[in-house]
Amino acid sequence: MRIFAISDLHLSFEADKPMDIFGPAWADHPARIKENWERLVSQDDVVLVPGDISWAMRMIDAEKDIAFIDELPGRKIIIKGNHDYWWASLSKLKKFVPESIIPLQNTAIAFENIGIAGARLWIDPGLNLEKTSEEDRKIWERELLRLKQSLGALPGELDTRIIMTHFPPISLDGSTGKAVDIASSFGCDIWVFGHMHLGDLDYDGFNRTIGMTRYEFVSADYLKFCPKLILEVG
């Protein structure tokens, strides 16, 4: 089994939200995701999708986007991003998504002695990656509690612990914030995240190892719409 990751799919088969308005790098991006995914991923593999999955505003409007993901190989573990307005309660989501898709919402899952904890997180005011308001700070504090809840749901005995969040937990220079402080008491081998998109900054700095944790930046446009292999088991 292999574990891949790719975030920020920004699908819009129902919503009128063509992504190429953000630049030529996004031209025909669903077809490119599909081609690369089918080339690399097998049915026995797992793909982590840390947020910003669909532009839909309601769950019913996300059906085509979810169906697109369902038809791709492997099991998919998904979490909510800041643009996933269609995302409802976890109980409703579990009924809505097909069997190949497993949503996490401040929860965790374990299989083959690998644990995956999933929480959205938010903009860390201390990392200076984006401007923050007082409301952002309030959301950030709530999300830290939800991250802790997700980590607490992991079983005790695991070979590998993976955290998936939508928002970055570190800065481009390797500075860490409160989210990393919280996670350190639980142990984390790999942390995957997205949210940031190609622009004036060089996001290679997100990909680094700090302490025992390897950080992987997996926004779709950064990966050229190709799922990234982050772990091979066995």
Number of C-alpha atoms within 10 A of each C-alpha: 15 16 20 24 27 28 32 26 23 22 23 19 19 15 15 9 14 16 18 12 10 12 10 10 15 18 14 12 21 18 11 15 21 18 14 14 21 17 12 14 22 16 12 11 17 22 26 26 31 31 28 24 27 30 23 25 14 14 18 11 17 25 16 17 21 19 13 14 21 17 12 19 20 23 21 21 20 23 26 26 25 14 17 21 17 18 20 14 9 14 9 11 18 15 9 16 17 14 11 16 23 16 21 23 19 24 21 22 18 16 8 11 13 16 22 26 27 30 30 24 27 24 23 26 17 14 19 12 14 11 10 14 11 9 8 15 15 11 15 20 16 13 19 21 16 19 24 19 18 21 27 16 17 20 15 9 10 13 10 17 22 24 24 30 27 29 22 28 25 25 17 18 12 16 13 17 16 17 21 18 11 15 18 14 10 13 16 22 17 19 24 29 29 28 22 21 15 14 10 6 10 10 17 12 15 23 17 16 14 14 9 11 19 17 25 23 26 31 30 26 20 21 14 16 25 23 26 22 15 18 15 10 11 6
